[in-house]
Amino acid sequence: MQNGTLAIVVATSVFGGGLYLIPAATYSLIMFASSLIYIFAIKK
């Protein structure tokens, strides 16, 4: 989660957002979804 947030901050501040923000946001969404799946699998 922290790496995705850092990537979004860097993409926004250094590169001004735009197309550089798409891979960072995609990475964040994939990591968030996979962590939720892992948590629900562990709780069962």
Phi and psi in degrees as GROMACS dihedral restraints (atoms count N, CA, C in turn):
[ dihedral_restraints ]
;  ai    aj    ak    al  type     phi  dphi    fc
    3     4     5     6     1   -67.7    20    10
    4     5     6     7     1   -37.3    20    10
    6     7     8     9     1   -65.2    20    10
    7     8     9    10     1   -37.5    20    10
    9    10    11    12     1   -65.3    20    10
   10    11    12    13     1   -41.6    20    10
   12    13    14    15     1   -64.7    20    10
   13    14    15    16     1   -42.7    20    10
   15    16    17    18     1   -63.2    20    10
   16    17    18    19     1   -40.4    20    10
   18    19    20    21     1   -64.0    20    10
   19    20    21    22     1   -38.9    20    10
   21    22    23    24     1   -67.5    20    10
   22    23    24    25     1   -41.3    20    10
   24    25    26    27     1   -63.9    20    10
   25    26    27    28     1   -44.2    20    10
   27    28    29    30     1   -65.6    20    10
   28    29    30    31     1   -43.5    20    10
   30    31    32    33     1   -62.3    20    10
   31    32    33    34     1   -36.5    20    10
   33    34    35    36     1   -76.3    20    10
   34    35    36    37     1   -45.2    20    10
   36    37    38    39     1   -78.6    20    10
   37    38    39    40     1   -41.9    20    10
   39    40    41    42     1   -83.0    20    10
   40    41    42    43     1   -46.5    20    10
   42    43    44    45     1  -100.8    20    10
   43    44    45    46     1    -2.5    20    10
   45    46    47    48     1    76.0    20    10
   46    47    48    49     1    22.0    20    10
   48    49    50    51     1    79.1    20    10
   49    50    51    52     1  -134.4    20    10
   51    52    53    54     1    69.8    20    10
   52    53    54    55     1  -137.4    20    10
   54    55    56    57     1   -68.2    20    10
   55    56    57    58     1   -23.3    20    10
   57    58    59    60     1   -71.7    20    10
   58    59    60    61     1   -17.5    20    10
   60    61    62    63     1   -79.9    20    10
   61    62    63    64     1   -24.7    20    10
   63    64    65    66     1   -63.4    20    10
   64    65    66    67     1   -49.5    20    10
   66    67    68    69     1   -63.1    20    10
   67    68    69    70     1   -36.6    20    10
   69    70    71    72     1   -66.0    20    10
   70    71    72    73     1   -42.7    20    10
   72    73    74    75     1   -67.9    20    10
   73    74    75    76     1   -39.2    20    10
   75    76    77    78     1   -63.3    20    10
   76    77    78    79     1   -43.4    20    10
   78    79    80    81     1   -60.4    20    10
   79    80    81    82     1   -43.8    20    10
   81    82    83    84     1   -62.6    20    10
   82    83    84    85     1   -43.6    20    10
   84    85    86    87     1   -65.5    20    10
   85    86    87    88     1   -41.3    20    10
   87    88    89    90     1   -65.7    20    10
   88    89    90    91     1   -42.7    20    10
   90    91    92    93     1   -66.8    20    10
   91    92    93    94     1   -38.5    20    10
   93    94    95    96     1   -65.1    20    10
   94    95    96    97     1   -45.0    20    10
   96    97    98    99     1   -65.4    20    10
   97    98    99   100     1   -43.1    20    10
   99   100   101   102     1   -68.5    20    10
  100   101   102   103     1   -32.8    20    10
  102   103   104   105     1   -69.9    20    10
  103   104   105   106     1   -35.8    20    10
  105   106   107   108     1   -65.0    20    10
  106   107   108   109     1   -42.5    20    10
  108   109   110   111     1   -61.8    20    10
  109   110   111   112     1   -42.7    20    10
  111   112   113   114     1   -63.5    20    10
  112   113   114   115     1   -43.8    20    10
  114   115   116   117     1   -63.3    20    10
  115   116   117   118     1   -45.0    20    10
  117   118   119   120     1   -66.4    20    10
  118   119   120   121     1   -33.1    20    10
  120   121   122   123     1   -69.4    20    10
  121   122   123   124     1   -37.0    20    10
  123   124   125   126     1   -70.2    20    10
  124   125   126   127     1   -36.8    20    10
  126   127   128   129     1   -71.0    20    10
  127   128   129   130     1   -19.3    20    10
